[in-house]
């Protein structure tokens, strides 16, 4: 139980205002991949491959945004 609690606490967003942007990004990526996200929010019936694909593409997009910001470009437009 302690291990599970420590894992979930490490998934906390550092900036709470980013939660809605992350949700929008998740749905945008899922739509691009043709994956339907359950409306009730329960992911237990989704294939691990699908949830992993969504998460992986989200990370890839976030890295691209960070790289654009570091190079002087504006990567925030994709998440707003």
N, C-alpha and C positions, 0 to 999 in steps of 0.2 A: 504494500500500500504506500509506503514512504517513497519508493522509487517512482510510482505513478504520480504522486503529488509533486515531486521535484520536476518531473518531465513537463507536466502541465503548467507549472509556474514559469518554466523557461520559455514558454510560448507566449508570454505576455508582450503586447506591443509596448514599445518604449514611449511612443507618442499616442495617447489614447484617441486623438482626433484623426489618426490614420486608419482607424477601424473601418469607417465607411468607405474610404478610398480602397482599402484592401478588399472589401466585399465587392465593390464595383469591378475591380481588377479580376477577381476570381470569376465573376459571372461573364465578363468580357472574354477572358481566356477560354472558359468552358464553351462559350458560344462559338468562338473561332475554331475550336477543336471538334465541335459538333457533339459535345457531351452535355446531357441534361442533368442539371443539379436539382435534387429533390426540393420541392417547395416547402416541405415541413422541416427542412434543416437536418434530417437524419441521414447520415451518409453510410449507415451500416449495410444497406442493400446495394451500394455502388461497388463496382469492381475496383480492386486495389490499383490496377493498371490505370484506370480513369482518374482516380483521385491523385495518383502519383504524377500523371501527365499534367494535370491542372497545376499542382504545386510546383513541378519542375519548370513549366512555362512561366509561372508567376515569378519565380526566382530569376529566370533568364531576363524577363522584362524589367525587373527591379534593378538588376545589374546594368542593363542598357541605360536605364534612366540615370543611375549613379554615374556611369561613365560620361554621359552627356553633360551632366552637371559639373563634373570635375574638369571637363575639357572646355567649359564656358558656355556650352549649349544649354537650352532649356528643356529638360526632360520631364518637367512637371505637367506639361500640357496633356500627356497621355493618361495621367491619373486624375485629373480634375474633371 
